[in-house]
Amino acid sequence: MQIRVTAEAFDPGAEIGGFIGGRRDAGALASFVGYCRDETHGRKVVELLIEHYPGFTEKEIARLARETARRQGTLDLMVVHRVGRVQPGEPIVLVAALHAHREQAFEAVRVLMDYLKTDTPLWKKETGPDGARWIEPTEHDQARRARAEENA
Amino acid sequence: MKLVFLGRFREIAAPHLSDMARPADVATLSDLQGWLAAREPGLAGALCGARSQIAINQEIVRDPGHPIGDNDEIAFLPPMSGG
């Protein structure tokens, strides 16, 4: 399990490249990269601040990753999450899963991303031309999280 | 005890609250919530929100009767928004 919370910009390609290592039991690597957009719900975004709770954030991401791995039979999972000030166009989160087969690799990435949206101790504040506001999980995020739980 | 306010709670809470001696009448989490609500009206609604959570020594705690010790770190977490 590779879990990293970083205040520095990261290169998803380089992270994924090192993830498979030399192992020969993984037939599939699936990944997702979330980026900071310059617009949400019709509002301009000039900067995103992502706040974390040092120690607890890493611990909770690791717990959610272990839970996902247990449910999906994943060989390994990687999460890199950016914190601090993020500019539009920069990666925020990378989730990657190794599995013998592609279906389960895709599924592990989807499930872990749903958890990350609603259950990870991270708080986002968007700054636009009209000021700043804290973001909370949407109804859609909550519904996806509930579905992940039902399918467990 | 140490109080940690995250996200929007940090912007509401007065800085002097972060490191303070445990008041004599605060023995449980529920006591602490009441104590804070009485002194920080701005925080009262936020701390009781349905989707807000509290962690004691970096473990989520839901029992209002959970004891609070002099060396505990109590964190107030607004609804989370990762990913």
gemmi code that builds the backbone of each chain (N, CA, C; Angstrom):
import gemmi

chains = {
    "A": [
        ("MET", (0.848, -1.188, 0.000), (0.000, 0.000, 0.000), (0.884, 1.238, 0.000)),
        ("GLN", (0.679, 2.091, -0.971), (1.501, 3.303, -1.023), (0.585, 4.516, -0.882)),
        ("ILE", (0.680, 5.164, 0.268), (-0.184, 6.299, 0.572), (0.710, 7.517, 0.791)),
        ("ARG", (0.412, 8.578, 0.084), (1.249, 9.770, 0.254), (0.389, 11.024, 0.191)),
        ("VAL", (0.589, 11.908, 1.150), (-0.060, 13.218, 1.141), (1.060, 14.220, 0.942)),
        ("THR", (0.938, 15.058, -0.060), (2.058, 15.936, -0.401), (1.632, 17.371, -0.672)),
        ("ALA", (2.452, 18.297, -0.227), (2.195, 19.714, -0.493), (2.858, 20.142, -1.797)),
        ("GLU", (3.587, 19.216, -2.430), (4.281, 19.525, -3.688), (3.471, 18.995, -4.867)),
        ("ALA", (3.563, 19.677, -6.016), (2.937, 19.161, -7.240), (3.569, 17.808, -7.554)),
        ("PHE", (2.774, 16.873, -8.099), (3.340, 15.559, -8.435), (3.032, 15.204, -9.881)),
        ("ASP", (3.822, 14.253, -10.407), (3.688, 13.819, -11.801), (3.026, 12.433, -11.793)),
        ("PRO", (1.725, 12.346, -12.139), (1.013, 11.063, -12.045), (1.699, 9.967, -12.871)),
        ("GLY", (2.220, 10.319, -14.034), (2.874, 9.328, -14.889), (4.061, 8.688, -14.197)),
        ("ALA", (4.874, 9.524, -13.542), (6.061, 9.014, -12.845), (5.651, 8.133, -11.670)),
        ("GLU", (4.582, 8.548, -10.969), (4.101, 7.763, -9.812), (3.631, 6.383, -10.269)),
        ("ILE", (2.809, 6.368, -11.341), (2.255, 5.103, -11.839), (3.375, 4.205, -12.362)),
        ("GLY", (4.347, 4.830, -13.020), (5.468, 4.060, -13.593), (6.209, 3.248, -12.550)),
        ("GLY", (6.327, 3.805, -11.343), (7.065, 3.093, -10.308), (6.211, 2.107, -9.533)),
        ("PHE", (4.894, 2.153, -9.737), (3.967, 1.402, -8.892), (3.996, -0.107, -9.152)),
        ("ILE", (4.020, -0.490, -10.419), (3.959, -1.925, -10.737), (5.213, -2.646, -10.254)),
        ("GLY", (6.334, -1.898, -10.161), (7.585, -2.499, -9.689), (7.958, -3.673, -10.567)),
        ("GLY", (8.471, -4.742, -9.970), (8.870, -5.894, -10.786), (7.884, -7.036, -10.675)),
        ("ARG", (6.695, -6.766, -10.118), (5.820, -7.905, -9.832), (5.234, -8.506, -11.103)),
        ("ARG", (4.892, -9.785, -11.050), (4.445, -10.505, -12.245), (3.063, -11.114, -12.075)),
        ("ASP", (2.429, -10.824, -10.918), (1.102, -11.405, -10.685), (-0.030, -10.451, -11.053)),
        ("ALA", (0.308, -9.198, -11.406), (-0.729, -8.219, -11.735), (-0.946, -8.188, -13.248)),
        ("GLY", (-2.169, -8.550, -13.648), (-2.481, -8.482, -15.076), (-3.036, -7.127, -15.463)),
        ("ALA", (-3.396, -6.317, -14.445), (-4.044, -5.045, -14.745), (-3.638, -3.964, -13.755)),
        ("LEU", (-3.375, -2.798, -14.303), (-3.201, -1.600, -13.474), (-4.242, -0.605, -13.963)),
        ("ALA", (-5.151, -0.194, -13.077), (-6.127, 0.844, -13.429), (-5.806, 2.068, -12.591)),
        ("SER", (-6.017, 3.242, -13.157), (-5.711, 4.448, -12.390), (-6.713, 5.555, -12.696)),
        ("PHE", (-6.799, 6.486, -11.764), (-7.626, 7.670, -11.946), (-6.823, 8.858, -11.445)),
        ("VAL", (-6.881, 9.964, -12.193), (-6.240, 11.200, -11.741), (-7.301, 12.294, -11.723)),
        ("GLY", (-7.457, 12.929, -10.585), (-8.379, 14.059, -10.468), (-7.594, 15.359, -10.549)),
        ("TYR", (-8.086, 16.300, -11.362), (-7.397, 17.578, -11.562), (-8.217, 18.736, -11.016)),
        ("CYS", (-7.539, 19.799, -10.710), (-8.198, 21.039, -10.296), (-8.711, 21.741, -11.550)),
        ("ARG", (-10.026, 22.024, -11.577), (-10.624, 22.718, -12.724), (-10.641, 24.225, -12.497)),
        ("ASP", (-10.793, 24.976, -13.576), (-10.826, 26.432, -13.442), (-12.260, 26.952, -13.334)),
        ("GLU", (-13.217, 25.995, -13.178), (-14.623, 26.397, -13.086), (-15.406, 25.283, -12.407)),
        ("THR", (-16.284, 25.614, -11.432), (-17.224, 24.621, -10.908), (-18.577, 25.281, -10.747)),
        ("HIS", (-19.621, 24.572, -11.164), (-20.996, 25.072, -11.067), (-21.109, 26.502, -11.589)),
        ("GLY", (-20.421, 26.775, -12.683), (-20.538, 28.081, -13.312), (-19.697, 29.177, -12.661)),
        ("ARG", (-18.945, 28.814, -11.612), (-18.094, 29.824, -10.956), (-16.642, 29.610, -11.328)),
        ("LYS", (-15.935, 30.686, -11.569), (-14.506, 30.640, -11.878), (-13.720, 30.223, -10.639)),
        ("VAL", (-12.710, 29.403, -10.831), (-11.823, 29.022, -9.726), (-10.410, 29.481, -10.084)),
        ("VAL", (-9.807, 30.277, -9.221), (-8.433, 30.706, -9.486), (-7.434, 29.939, -8.629)),
        ("GLU", (-7.932, 29.399, -7.497), (-7.051, 28.609, -6.625), (-7.889, 27.727, -5.721)),
        ("LEU", (-7.324, 26.557, -5.415), (-7.984, 25.634, -4.498), (-7.046, 25.427, -3.313)),
        ("LEU", (-7.589, 25.580, -2.099), (-6.801, 25.283, -0.901), (-7.307, 23.957, -0.347)),
        ("ILE", (-6.402, 22.993, -0.162), (-6.804, 21.707, 0.420), (-6.119, 21.584, 1.774)),
        ("GLU", (-6.945, 21.536, 2.813), (-6.415, 21.458, 4.169), (-6.481, 20.019, 4.652)),
        ("HIS", (-5.468, 19.572, 5.415), (-5.519, 18.223, 5.982), (-5.204, 18.272, 7.470)),
        ("TYR", (-5.362, 17.131, 8.109), (-5.093, 16.984, 9.543), (-3.927, 16.015, 9.611)),
        ("PRO", (-2.707, 16.550, 9.715), (-1.510, 15.710, 9.581), (-1.562, 14.479, 10.487)),
        ("GLY", (-1.225, 13.356, 9.949), (-1.254, 12.100, 10.688), (-2.587, 11.405, 10.523)),
        ("PHE", (-3.656, 12.085, 10.852), (-4.995, 11.493, 10.776), (-5.397, 11.284, 9.313)),
        ("THR", (-5.111, 12.258, 8.474), (-5.488, 12.149, 7.062), (-4.831, 10.918, 6.432)),
        ("GLU", (-3.533, 10.768, 6.658), (-2.799, 9.625, 6.085), (-3.364, 8.313, 6.644)),
        ("LYS", (-3.637, 8.300, 7.947), (-4.136, 7.092, 8.605), (-5.491, 6.685, 8.034)),
        ("GLU", (-6.361, 7.668, 7.810), (-7.695, 7.367, 7.304), (-7.646, 6.922, 5.837)),
        ("ILE", (-6.791, 7.539, 5.029), (-6.667, 7.090, 3.634), (-6.173, 5.637, 3.618)),
        ("ALA", (-5.209, 5.329, 4.477), (-4.679, 3.955, 4.534), (-5.774, 2.977, 4.956)),
        ("ARG", (-6.607, 3.402, 5.894), (-7.694, 2.523, 6.358), (-8.686, 2.241, 5.228)),
        ("LEU", (-9.063, 3.303, 4.481), (-10.011, 3.138, 3.369), (-9.398, 2.282, 2.264)),
        ("ALA", (-8.094, 2.442, 2.038), (-7.415, 1.653, 1.002), (-7.373, 0.178, 1.413)),
        ("ARG", (-7.066, -0.080, 2.694), (-7.035, -1.474, 3.167), (-8.409, -2.110, 3.024)),
        ("GLU", (-9.462, -1.340, 3.366), (-10.826, -1.838, 3.269), (-11.167, -2.161, 1.804)),
        ("THR", (-10.783, -1.273, 0.899), (-11.036, -1.497, -0.528), (-10.285, -2.735, -1.012)),
        ("ALA", (-9.031, -2.860, -0.613), (-8.217, -4.004, -1.047), (-8.826, -5.312, -0.556)),
        ("ARG", (-9.320, -5.280, 0.664), (-9.913, -6.488, 1.253), (-11.166, -6.894, 0.473)),
        ("ARG", (-11.997, -5.889, 0.142), (-13.258, -6.196, -0.550), (-13.037, -6.622, -1.990)),
        ("GLN", (-12.080, -5.986, -2.646), (-11.907, -6.209, -4.081), (-10.829, -7.246, -4.387)),
        ("GLY", (-10.108, -7.707, -3.397), (-9.021, -8.647, -3.650), (-7.893, -8.006, -4.442)),
        ("THR", (-7.683, -6.728, -4.178), (-6.665, -5.977, -4.912), (-5.268, -6.405, -4.462)),
        ("LEU", (-4.327, -6.485, -5.385), (-2.958, -6.855, -5.033), (-2.257, -5.704, -4.329)),
        ("ASP", (-2.479, -4.488, -4.838), (-1.864, -3.321, -4.213), (-2.642, -2.069, -4.635)),
        ("LEU", (-2.577, -1.057, -3.796), (-3.253, 0.214, -4.098), (-2.290, 1.361, -3.846)),
        ("MET", (-2.441, 2.401, -4.650), (-1.634, 3.598, -4.452), (-2.561, 4.817, -4.388)),
        ("VAL", (-2.304, 5.688, -3.414), (-3.024, 6.969, -3.349), (-1.991, 8.073, -3.145)),
        ("VAL", (-2.020, 9.070, -4.011), (-1.235, 10.284, -3.795), (-2.246, 11.421, -3.748)),
        ("HIS", (-2.242, 12.184, -2.651), (-3.201, 13.290, -2.540), (-2.470, 14.580, -2.260)),
        ("ARG", (-2.775, 15.576, -3.037), (-2.165, 16.887, -2.880), (-2.865, 17.650, -1.758)),
        ("VAL", (-2.100, 18.421, -0.998), (-2.681, 19.367, -0.035), (-2.028, 20.733, -0.249)),
        ("GLY", (-2.569, 21.741, 0.417), (-2.033, 23.094, 0.269), (-2.686, 23.808, -0.903)),
        ("ARG", (-1.978, 24.776, -1.468), (-2.541, 25.599, -2.540), (-2.325, 24.944, -3.897)),
        ("VAL", (-3.434, 24.730, -4.621), (-3.389, 24.033, -5.905), (-3.951, 24.954, -6.984)),
        ("GLN", (-3.293, 24.983, -8.122), (-3.736, 25.827, -9.232), (-4.538, 24.986, -10.241)),
        ("PRO", (-5.492, 25.602, -10.961), (-6.210, 24.867, -12.013), (-5.223, 24.212, -12.980)),
        ("GLY", (-5.552, 22.974, -13.354), (-4.683, 22.239, -14.263), (-3.731, 21.298, -13.549)),
        ("GLU", (-3.581, 21.473, -12.234), (-2.662, 20.600, -11.494), (-3.411, 19.382, -10.954)),
        ("PRO", (-2.718, 18.215, -10.886), (-3.358, 17.028, -10.322), (-3.616, 17.207, -8.827)),
        ("ILE", (-4.791, 16.716, -8.379), (-5.137, 16.759, -6.956), (-4.946, 15.372, -6.343)),
        ("VAL", (-5.437, 14.360, -7.058), (-5.424, 13.010, -6.482), (-5.104, 11.984, -7.563)),
        ("LEU", (-4.336, 10.983, -7.165), (-4.074, 9.827, -8.023), (-4.436, 8.583, -7.223)),
        ("VAL", (-5.267, 7.731, -7.826), (-5.567, 6.423, -7.240), (-5.217, 5.377, -8.281)),
        ("ALA", (-4.452, 4.366, -7.891), (-4.118, 3.281, -8.817), (-4.275, 1.948, -8.107)),
        ("ALA", (-4.716, 0.944, -8.867), (-4.948, -0.389, -8.304), (-4.305, -1.445, -9.186)),
        ("LEU", (-3.699, -2.411, -8.539), (-3.158, -3.574, -9.245), (-4.016, -4.783, -8.912)),
        ("HIS", (-4.388, -5.521, -9.961), (-5.194, -6.725, -9.756), (-4.817, -7.718, -10.839)),
        ("ALA", (-5.153, -8.963, -10.612), (-4.902, -9.971, -11.646), (-5.716, -9.635, -12.898)),
        ("HIS", (-6.931, -9.088, -12.706), (-7.855, -8.857, -13.818), (-8.358, -7.424, -13.875)),
        ("ARG", (-8.721, -6.971, -15.083), (-9.032, -5.550, -15.264), (-10.334, -5.100, -14.585)),
        ("GLU", (-11.370, -5.959, -14.617), (-12.655, -5.546, -14.044), (-12.485, -5.136, -12.585)),
        ("GLN", (-11.787, -5.976, -11.833), (-11.611, -5.705, -10.406), (-10.671, -4.520, -10.172)),
        ("ALA", (-9.733, -4.314, -11.084), (-8.824, -3.165, -10.953), (-9.614, -1.871, -11.133)),
        ("PHE", (-10.465, -1.827, -12.179), (-11.323, -0.643, -12.410), (-12.225, -0.403, -11.192)),
        ("GLU", (-12.828, -1.500, -10.717), (-13.780, -1.395, -9.617), (-13.109, -0.873, -8.341)),
        ("ALA", (-11.904, -1.362, -8.063), (-11.190, -0.925, -6.856), (-10.920, 0.576, -6.915)),
        ("VAL", (-10.546, 1.081, -8.072), (-10.269, 2.515, -8.224), (-11.557, 3.313, -8.001)),
        ("ARG", (-12.653, 2.828, -8.587), (-13.938, 3.537, -8.472), (-14.404, 3.579, -7.008)),
        ("VAL", (-14.333, 2.439, -6.345), (-14.796, 2.353, -4.949), (-13.939, 3.236, -4.042)),
        ("LEU", (-12.630, 3.174, -4.214), (-11.757, 3.959, -3.342), (-11.949, 5.462, -3.593)),
        ("MET", (-12.161, 5.850, -4.841), (-12.422, 7.270, -5.130), (-13.719, 7.733, -4.464)),
        ("ASP", (-14.740, 6.873, -4.485), (-16.007, 7.242, -3.831), (-15.796, 7.467, -2.336)),
        ("TYR", (-15.003, 6.595, -1.706), (-14.689, 6.773, -0.287), (-13.924, 8.079, -0.059)),
        ("LEU", (-12.958, 8.336, -0.927), (-12.107, 9.515, -0.738), (-12.922, 10.804, -0.790)),
        ("LYS", (-13.965, 10.801, -1.625), (-14.788, 12.001, -1.780), (-15.510, 12.385, -0.497)),
        ("THR", (-15.917, 11.386, 0.280), (-16.785, 11.690, 1.426), (-16.185, 11.344, 2.786)),
        ("ASP", (-15.159, 10.490, 2.818), (-14.688, 9.949, 4.101), (-13.245, 10.294, 4.443)),
        ("THR", (-12.601, 11.114, 3.644), (-11.198, 11.421, 3.928), (-11.098, 12.772, 4.610)),
        ("PRO", (-10.335, 12.858, 5.700), (-10.197, 14.136, 6.401), (-9.414, 15.165, 5.569)),
        ("LEU", (-10.107, 15.732, 4.606), (-9.552, 16.792, 3.761), (-10.657, 17.818, 3.569)),
        ("TRP", (-10.265, 19.074, 3.500), (-11.249, 20.151, 3.367), (-10.784, 21.098, 2.281)),
        ("LYS", (-11.680, 21.328, 1.317), (-11.322, 22.150, 0.156), (-11.975, 23.521, 0.243)),
        ("LYS", (-11.190, 24.513, -0.098), (-11.722, 25.866, -0.168), (-11.375, 26.439, -1.542)),
        ("GLU", (-12.411, 26.826, -2.259), (-12.216, 27.377, -3.602), (-12.155, 28.895, -3.548)),
        ("THR", (-11.189, 29.439, -4.244), (-11.127, 30.893, -4.356), (-11.409, 31.281, -5.805)),
        ("GLY", (-12.373, 32.187, -5.981), (-12.703, 32.705, -7.303), (-12.668, 34.215, -7.274)),
        ("PRO", (-13.057, 34.859, -8.369), (-13.029, 36.328, -8.420), (-13.971, 36.954, -7.380)),
        ("ASP", (-15.011, 36.200, -6.961), (-15.993, 36.770, -6.030), (-15.713, 36.403, -4.575)),
        ("GLY", (-14.564, 35.788, -4.318), (-14.255, 35.412, -2.939), (-14.021, 33.913, -2.810)),
        ("ALA", (-13.962, 33.470, -1.549), (-13.635, 32.067, -1.294), (-14.777, 31.369, -0.576)),
        ("ARG", (-14.899, 30.060, -0.806), (-15.927, 29.301, -0.066), (-15.461, 27.861, 0.146)),
        ("TRP", (-15.862, 27.293, 1.300), (-15.544, 25.898, 1.616), (-16.484, 24.985, 0.842)),
        ("ILE", (-15.921, 23.871, 0.364), (-16.699, 22.902, -0.411), (-17.091, 21.736, 0.492)),
        ("GLU", (-18.327, 21.269, 0.367), (-18.740, 20.079, 1.108), (-19.223, 19.031, 0.122)),
        ("PRO", (-19.213, 17.755, 0.524), (-19.621, 16.707, -0.415), (-21.028, 16.977, -0.942)),
        ("THR", (-21.238, 16.721, -2.230), (-22.545, 16.955, -2.830), (-23.464, 15.767, -2.537)),
        ("GLU", (-24.754, 15.956, -2.798), (-25.725, 14.861, -2.661), (-25.280, 13.685, -3.531)),
        ("HIS", (-24.763, 14.025, -4.707), (-24.305, 13.008, -5.653), (-23.182, 12.176, -5.037)),
        ("ASP", (-22.206, 12.864, -4.386), (-21.093, 12.157, -3.738), (-21.616, 11.232, -2.644)),
        ("GLN", (-22.567, 11.738, -1.847), (-23.122, 10.952, -0.741), (-23.838, 9.712, -1.278)),
        ("ALA", (-24.576, 9.894, -2.387), (-25.332, 8.788, -2.981), (-24.370, 7.716, -3.498)),
        ("ARG", (-23.285, 8.147, -4.117), (-22.291, 7.190, -4.641), (-21.651, 6.428, -3.491)),
        ("ARG", (-21.395, 7.132, -2.405), (-20.775, 6.517, -1.229), (-21.719, 5.456, -0.658)),
        ("ALA", (-23.018, 5.794, -0.609), (-24.011, 4.866, -0.074), (-24.090, 3.621, -0.958)),
        ("ARG", (-24.006, 3.841, -2.278), (-24.080, 2.711, -3.211), (-22.879, 1.794, -3.045)),
        ("ALA", (-21.688, 2.389, -2.839), (-20.475, 1.596, -2.645), (-20.642, 0.692, -1.425)),
        ("GLU", (-21.294, 1.242, -0.402), (-21.502, 0.498, 0.840), (-22.474, -0.666, 0.612)),
        ("GLU", (-23.545, -0.391, -0.171), (-24.549, -1.427, -0.442), (-23.946, -2.590, -1.227)),
        ("ASN", (-23.055, -2.246, -2.153), (-22.473, -3.273, -3.015), (-21.343, -4.044, -2.344)),
        ("ALA", (-21.003, -3.637, -1.125), (-19.844, -4.246, -0.461), (-20.131, -5.694, -0.090)),
    ],
    "B": [
        ("MET", (-5.255, 20.025, 27.514), (-5.810, 19.380, 26.320), (-5.561, 20.273, 25.104)),
        ("LYS", (-5.628, 19.631, 23.963), (-5.389, 20.391, 22.738), (-6.639, 20.296, 21.855)),
        ("LEU", (-7.120, 21.427, 21.389), (-8.272, 21.432, 20.488), (-7.778, 21.769, 19.084)),
        ("VAL", (-8.262, 21.006, 18.120), (-7.874, 21.247, 16.723), (-9.149, 21.531, 15.931)),
        ("PHE", (-9.170, 22.653, 15.261), (-10.324, 23.000, 14.427), (-9.880, 22.971, 12.975)),
        ("LEU", (-10.594, 22.207, 12.174), (-10.211, 22.048, 10.775), (-11.159, 22.798, 9.849)),
        ("GLY", (-10.660, 23.122, 8.663), (-11.490, 23.715, 7.620), (-12.192, 24.973, 8.111)),
        ("ARG", (-13.492, 25.050, 7.817), (-14.202, 26.291, 8.156), (-14.320, 26.515, 9.665)),
        ("PHE", (-14.226, 25.434, 10.458), (-14.271, 25.609, 11.922), (-13.050, 26.413, 12.398)),
        ("ARG", (-11.916, 26.199, 11.723), (-10.688, 26.911, 12.106), (-10.865, 28.423, 11.936)),
        ("GLU", (-11.624, 28.779, 10.913), (-11.821, 30.211, 10.662), (-12.782, 30.857, 11.663)),
        ("ILE", (-13.620, 30.019, 12.294), (-14.587, 30.545, 13.267), (-13.979, 30.577, 14.673)),
        ("ALA", (-13.176, 29.540, 15.002), (-12.682, 29.384, 16.371), (-11.626, 30.426, 16.711)),
        ("ALA", (-11.675, 30.909, 17.937), (-10.657, 31.855, 18.403), (-9.341, 31.104, 18.608)),
        ("PRO", (-8.216, 31.698, 18.234), (-6.927, 30.997, 18.329), (-6.573, 30.563, 19.752)),
        ("HIS", (-7.022, 31.310, 20.777), (-6.643, 30.954, 22.149), (-7.247, 29.621, 22.594)),
        ("LEU", (-8.211, 29.104, 21.813), (-8.851, 27.842, 22.193), (-7.964, 26.635, 21.923)),
        ("SER", (-6.966, 26.782, 21.050), (-6.256, 25.583, 20.596), (-5.496, 24.887, 21.728)),
        ("ASP", (-4.751, 25.641, 22.537), (-4.028, 25.022, 23.649), (-4.528, 25.615, 24.943)),
        ("MET", (-5.286, 24.846, 25.681), (-5.842, 25.379, 26.915), (-5.934, 24.282, 27.956)),
        ("ALA", (-5.928, 24.691, 29.210), (-6.092, 23.713, 30.276), (-7.546, 23.232, 30.263)),
        ("ARG", (-7.742, 21.958, 30.559), (-9.097, 21.422, 30.573), (-9.874, 22.059, 31.719)),
        ("PRO", (-11.023, 22.698, 31.408), (-11.817, 23.295, 32.487), (-12.274, 22.209, 33.462)),
        ("ALA", (-12.363, 22.577, 34.727), (-12.694, 21.595, 35.772), (-14.036, 20.911, 35.512)),
        ("ASP", (-14.974, 21.641, 34.875), (-16.302, 21.053, 34.676), (-16.435, 20.330, 33.336)),
        ("VAL", (-15.333, 20.067, 32.671), (-15.379, 19.309, 31.414), (-14.772, 17.924, 31.646)),
        ("ALA", (-15.640, 16.910, 31.739), (-15.170, 15.546, 31.970), (-15.443, 14.650, 30.770)),
        ("THR", (-16.442, 15.038, 29.961), (-16.816, 14.205, 28.820), (-16.896, 15.065, 27.553)),
        ("LEU", (-17.018, 14.370, 26.426), (-17.134, 15.065, 25.144), (-18.352, 15.988, 25.139)),
        ("SER", (-19.455, 15.499, 25.690), (-20.662, 16.305, 25.721), (-20.466, 17.571, 26.570)),
        ("ASP", (-19.715, 17.450, 27.685), (-19.388, 18.627, 28.510), (-18.606, 19.640, 27.676)),
        ("LEU", (-17.647, 19.127, 26.920), (-16.785, 20.015, 26.131), (-17.604, 20.742, 25.054)),
        ("GLN", (-18.515, 19.998, 24.416), (-19.360, 20.627, 23.394), (-20.205, 21.744, 24.006)),
        ("GLY", (-20.751, 21.473, 25.178), (-21.567, 22.465, 25.864), (-20.731, 23.673, 26.273)),
        ("TRP", (-19.532, 23.400, 26.774), (-18.622, 24.459, 27.229), (-18.261, 25.379, 26.056)),
        ("LEU", (-17.945, 24.741, 24.904), (-17.572, 25.522, 23.711), (-18.760, 26.326, 23.176)),
        ("ALA", (-19.916, 25.678, 23.144), (-21.108, 26.340, 22.599), (-21.464, 27.579, 23.419)),
        ("ALA", (-21.234, 27.502, 24.743), (-21.563, 28.625, 25.622), (-20.606, 29.797, 25.401)),
        ("ARG", (-19.350, 29.485, 25.068), (-18.354, 30.558, 24.937), (-18.122, 31.024, 23.515)),
        ("GLU", (-18.438, 30.153, 22.553), (-18.206, 30.479, 21.151), (-19.505, 30.262, 20.377)),
        ("PRO", (-20.417, 31.215, 20.451), (-21.721, 31.013, 19.804), (-21.578, 30.715, 18.306)),
        ("GLY", (-20.540, 31.259, 17.704), (-20.325, 31.034, 16.271), (-20.063, 29.577, 15.945)),
        ("LEU", (-19.502, 28.867, 16.929), (-19.150, 27.458, 16.708), (-20.300, 26.521, 17.044)),
        ("ALA", (-21.241, 26.987, 17.841), (-22.265, 26.092, 18.386), (-22.979, 25.291, 17.302)),
        ("GLY", (-23.494, 25.983, 16.291), (-24.222, 25.287, 15.230), (-23.312, 24.337, 14.473)),
        ("ALA", (-22.098, 24.816, 14.185), (-21.167, 24.022, 13.392), (-20.812, 22.714, 14.090)),
        ("LEU", (-20.582, 22.786, 15.395), (-20.114, 21.599, 16.118), (-21.193, 20.538, 16.254)),
        ("CYS", (-22.442, 20.936, 16.111), (-23.532, 19.976, 16.273), (-24.113, 19.530, 14.927)),
        ("GLY", (-23.534, 19.990, 13.821), (-24.038, 19.632, 12.492), (-24.066, 18.130, 12.303)),
        ("ALA", (-25.072, 17.668, 11.563), (-25.269, 16.225, 11.397), (-24.065, 15.559, 10.726)),
        ("ARG", (-23.393, 16.290, 9.840), (-22.309, 15.648, 9.098), (-20.932, 16.042, 9.632)),
        ("SER", (-20.906, 16.771, 10.737), (-19.630, 17.090, 11.362), (-19.217, 15.918, 12.250)),
        ("GLN", (-17.903, 15.753, 12.461), (-17.430, 14.656, 13.295), (-16.376, 15.157, 14.273)),
        ("ILE", (-16.125, 14.349, 15.291), (-15.115, 14.695, 16.290), (-14.145, 13.525, 16.415)),
        ("ALA", (-12.856, 13.843, 16.449), (-11.834, 12.816, 16.660), (-11.121, 13.127, 17.974)),
        ("ILE", (-10.931, 12.083, 18.782), (-10.138, 12.230, 20.006), (-8.884, 11.384, 19.831)),
        ("ASN", (-7.743, 12.019, 19.951), (-6.451, 11.351, 19.720), (-6.472, 10.607, 18.384)),
        ("GLN", (-7.018, 11.272, 17.387), (-7.041, 10.802, 15.995), (-7.873, 9.543, 15.775)),
        ("GLU", (-8.905, 9.363, 16.605), (-9.908, 8.312, 16.379), (-11.275, 8.992, 16.409)),
        ("ILE", (-12.132, 8.677, 15.413), (-13.477, 9.253, 15.409), (-14.251, 8.743, 16.616)),
        ("VAL", (-14.886, 9.670, 17.342), (-15.652, 9.311, 18.536), (-17.087, 9.794, 18.356)),
        ("ARG", (-18.051, 8.895, 18.604), (-19.466, 9.281, 18.447), (-20.202, 9.300, 19.781)),
        ("ASP", (-19.559, 8.744, 20.817), (-20.213, 8.665, 22.119), (-20.034, 9.982, 22.880)),
        ("PRO", (-21.152, 10.713, 23.142), (-21.037, 11.994, 23.851), (-20.492, 11.824, 25.270)),
        ("GLY", (-20.575, 10.611, 25.811), (-20.096, 10.358, 27.168), (-18.615, 10.008, 27.228)),
        ("HIS", (-17.946, 10.032, 26.068), (-16.518, 9.688, 26.020), (-15.729, 10.629, 26.936)),
        ("PRO", (-14.875, 10.074, 27.831), (-14.136, 10.941, 28.759), (-13.082, 11.794, 28.045)),
        ("ILE", (-12.838, 12.966, 28.604), (-11.819, 13.874, 28.078), (-10.721, 14.001, 29.138)),
        ("GLY", (-9.482, 13.705, 28.735), (-8.351, 13.805, 29.677), (-7.518, 15.045, 29.404)),
        ("ASP", (-6.636, 15.355, 30.359), (-5.808, 16.567, 30.253), (-4.897, 16.548, 29.030)),
        ("ASN", (-4.495, 15.359, 28.586), (-3.538, 15.284, 27.473), (-4.179, 14.908, 26.147)),
        ("ASP", (-5.495, 14.929, 26.093), (-6.175, 14.521, 24.861), (-6.120, 15.611, 23.791)),
        ("GLU", (-6.088, 15.124, 22.541), (-6.206, 16.039, 21.403), (-7.598, 15.825, 20.810)),
        ("ILE", (-8.401, 16.878, 20.832), (-9.780, 16.761, 20.350), (-9.906, 17.594, 19.080)),
        ("ALA", (-10.288, 16.929, 17.993), (-10.352, 17.625, 16.702), (-11.795, 17.717, 16.229)),
        ("PHE", (-12.157, 18.895, 15.745), (-13.510, 19.139, 15.234), (-13.443, 19.198, 13.718)),
        ("LEU", (-14.148, 18.252, 13.093), (-14.011, 18.042, 11.658), (-15.311, 18.406, 10.928)),
        ("PRO", (-15.289, 19.414, 10.091), (-16.484, 19.700, 9.266), (-16.663, 18.575, 8.230)),
        ("PRO", (-17.790, 18.565, 7.497), (-17.973, 17.545, 6.469), (-16.747, 17.510, 5.536)),
        ("MET", (-16.294, 16.284, 5.236), (-15.044, 16.116, 4.504), (-15.263, 16.233, 3.001)),
        ("SER", (-14.236, 16.703, 2.300), (-14.379, 16.867, 0.841), (-13.071, 16.572, 0.131)),
        ("GLY", (-12.671, 15.296, 0.166), (-11.424, 14.917, -0.513), (-11.671, 14.584, -1.971)),
        ("GLY", (-10.669, 13.970, -2.571), (-10.756, 13.484, -3.948), (-10.700, 14.586, -4.977)),
    ],
}
model = gemmi.Model(1)
for chain_id, residues in chains.items():
    chain = gemmi.Chain(chain_id)
    for i, (resn, *xyz) in enumerate(residues, 1):
        res = gemmi.Residue()
        res.name, res.seqid = resn, gemmi.SeqId(i, " ")
        for name, pos in zip(("N", "CA", "C"), xyz):
            atom = gemmi.Atom()
            atom.name, atom.element = name, gemmi.Element(name[0])
            atom.pos, atom.b_iso = gemmi.Position(*pos), 0.0
            res.add_atom(atom)
        chain.add_residue(res)
    model.add_chain(chain)
structure = gemmi.Structure()
structure.add_model(model)
structure.setup_entities()
